[in-house]
Amino acid sequence: MYWSSGALYNSSASTEVTGLPNDTVLYARAYGTTINGLVLDTGNITVTVDYVSPTLYSVAYLENDKWHGWVKVTTNVLEIEGTGTGTYSFIDNKYIDLTSLDSSVTFADNFNLSGDFIVEALGYSVSANKSVITMSGTGLSIVVTFRSGTFDSGELFFAELKESNSGYVLYSNMIAVPSTSDFIHLWIQRKGGMYNLSIANKGVG
């Protein structure tokens, strides 16, 4: 590649070269002649091109590689595959039926419970006094159970979170007891060592 800066008369003048391919090693050579006829030649100088991209978090990040004519797609989404145990079945290839007492699904890979995290679950035909999520890791053991109780305003439905290693117990907001066809959204957050827990009735799916 040949690049001409044009005439430069300032002793500290410089020129900017743009459009160099990323992640490559190039050789730069500056050549010129002064107004008094003195020839200047730097010879080949090794130059490493390494662009620093800003750190962005999004579901997908697109990077145009014009030198090769393609777009590089980077995603922050990891596939998490569960392993079922006990008696379970699939419903419409969308849901898994875990209503049997011995049924469960374990997600062991691509799950990171260290530091801050958010876990969400959506299900229907939920019942009280049955654990719905168990999370375990190094120094961590969490069980989330749906509960119901009778209060001044009537029977209400809520979730309970227990961290057995510390004895920490947290209760969610309370909602009306859902029907078997109502979808219940469960939201668990840990931030700075503290937990948030909430549920919502999303209605019939």
Number of C-alpha atoms within 10 A of each C-alpha: 5 5 11 10 10 8 10 12 9 7 6 6 7 9 10 6 9 7 7 13 15 13 10 10 12 14 11 15 14 12 11 16 11 11 9 6 8 9 10 11 11 10 11 11 11 11 12 13 13 12 10 7 7 6 6 8 9 10 9 11 12 10 11 11 12 10 10 8 8 10 11 10 10 12 11 10 9 9 9 10 12 12 9 15 12 12 13 17 15 10 9 7 7 6 12 15 15 21 15 11 10 10 14 19 15 13 12 13 11 10 12 10 15 12 9 13 14 13 13 12 12 15 20 20 14 20 18 15 12 13 15 18 18 14 15 12 11 7 10 13 14 19 16 22 19 21 19 18 12 9 8 6 7 9 13 17 19 22 24 19 22 17 18 13 10 11 8 12 14 14 17 20 13 17 15 14 19 20 15 13 13 17 19 21 16 22 17 17 16 16 11 9 9 10 16 14 20 17 21 18 18 14 13 12 8
